[in-house]
Every structure is written in structure tokens, then in C-alpha cells.
Amino acid sequence: MTYKIEAIENSDIIRITYKGDVSLDDRISVIHQLCIDYKRNTQFKLLIDARLLTSAITPTEQSVFGTYIASREEFLQAKVAVIIDTAQVINNIILEKSLLLGHQIRVFNRKNEAIAWLEN
């Protein structure tokens, strides 16, 4: 499996871990699964661990994915922390679209800093 979704125990944070080549379809499946299985009455607080991700999606796919996320009402108030390795290429188009839409999203290199930001 290219991704894993799990609720962090004793927290309202949901962790998504990507591993290997994760396609646009895989990423859309994650969003769909979050909306069905993990939606609560509060905002989403997502910890996306992309350190084991080995491929980036194309700029066109990034735009499609960003537009899809923006179309989901469940993500209007989402708070998202993305953990990457310092040598990784960031999906900037997705980040830029999210920021323009008012989403709270930040990129981190350390898991503990990402979690601390989500908890505030």
C-alpha cells in the first residue's frame, strides 16, 4: 500500500503516511477516505508524513489535486502539517493553492515540530 491513514492516540490529529510512488488517484483516495471515515465535528488536523515518498506528481496533477481539495467543504478549516526530508522536492502548486484558499498548511522537517504546531 502506498499510504496509511491512522488516528493518533489521545489526540485529534490524523496521520497520513505516504511510502513509495503515490499517484494522483492514491492522493484523491486519501481525501475521500478521510471525508468518509475520519470526519468529526471539528476541523481536520492532518499530519502528512511524506518522507518516504519517492515521486512527485506533475504540475498539472498538483493543480487538479489542489482544486479537488478546495472543492471539499470538509477541508475549509483544515490545519495540515507536512513532514518532508530536507532533500525532497515540494509540491509547491498544491501548497500555494491551499494557502490562497485560506487553508492552514506548513512544511516541516521534524515530526515533533509538526505535531506541536498542529496542537496549538
C-alpha positions in Angstrom: 0.0 0.0 0.0 1.3 3.5 -0.9 -0.4 5.2 2.1 -1.6 4.6 5.6 -4.2 6.6 7.5 -4.5 6.4 11.3 -5.7 8.5 14.2 -3.0 9.4 16.7 -4.0 8.0 20.0 -5.1 10.6 22.7 -5.2 13.3 20.0 -7.4 14.8 17.4 -4.6 14.5 14.8 -4.9 12.2 11.9 -1.6 10.9 10.4 -1.3 10.1 6.7 2.0 8.3 5.8 3.0 8.1 2.2 5.5 5.5 1.0 7.0 4.9 -2.5 5.3 6.1 -5.6 1.9 7.8 -4.7 -0.2 8.6 -7.7 -2.8 11.3 -8.1 -5.5 8.6 -7.8 -3.9 7.5 -4.5 -4.0 11.0 -3.1 -7.6 11.6 -4.1 -8.4 8.2 -2.4 -6.8 9.5 0.8 -9.0 12.6 0.8 -12.1 10.6 0.0 -11.3 8.1 2.8 -10.7 11.0 5.3 -14.1 12.5 4.5 -15.9 9.2 4.9 -14.0 7.6 7.8 -12.4 10.3 9.8 -14.6 13.4 9.6 -15.6 14.7 13.1 -17.4 17.9 14.1 -14.1 19.7 14.5 -11.6 20.8 11.9 -9.3 18.3 10.3 -5.8 18.3 11.9 -3.6 16.3 9.5 0.0 15.2 9.9 1.2 14.2 6.4 4.4 12.2 6.6 5.9 12.4 3.1 9.5 11.5 4.0 9.3 8.1 2.3 7.6 9.4 -0.8 9.7 8.7 -3.9 7.9 10.5 -6.6 6.3 13.9 -7.2 3.2 14.4 -9.2 3.3 16.6 -12.2 2.4 20.3 -12.0 -0.9 19.6 -13.8 -1.7 16.8 -11.3 -0.8 19.1 -8.5 -3.3 21.7 -9.8 -6.0 19.0 -10.2 -5.3 17.7 -6.7 -5.4 21.2 -5.2 -8.6 22.0 -6.9 -10.1 18.7 -5.6 -9.1 19.5 -2.0 -10.6 23.0 -2.4 -13.9 21.6 -3.6 -14.3 19.6 -0.4 -16.1 21.6 2.3 -14.6 19.3 5.0 -11.2 20.9 4.4 -12.2 24.6 4.6 -10.8 24.9 8.1 -8.2 22.1 7.9 -4.8 22.5 9.6 -2.2 20.5 7.8 1.4 19.8 8.7 3.6 18.1 6.0 6.8 16.5 7.0 9.4 16.1 4.3 13.1 15.2 4.1 15.3 18.2 3.5 16.3 16.9 0.1 12.8 16.3 -1.2 11.0 18.3 -3.9 7.9 20.0 -2.5 4.6 20.0 -4.4 4.5 23.8 -4.4 1.4 24.2 -6.6 -0.7 22.3 -4.0 0.7 24.4 -1.2 0.1 27.7 -3.0 -3.5 26.8 -3.9 -4.1 25.7 -0.3 -2.7 28.9 1.1 -4.7 31.1 -1.3 -7.9 29.3 -0.2 -7.1 30.2 3.4 -6.0 26.7 4.5 -3.5 26.5 7.3 -0.6 24.4 5.9 3.0 24.3 6.8 6.0 22.2 5.8 8.3 20.8 8.5 11.5 18.7 8.6 10.9 17.4 12.1 7.9 15.4 13.3 7.8 16.8 16.8 7.7 20.4 15.5 4.8 19.5 13.1 2.8 17.9 15.9 3.4 20.9 18.2 2.2 23.3 15.6 -1.0 21.2 15.0 -1.7 21.1 18.7 -1.6 24.9 19.1 
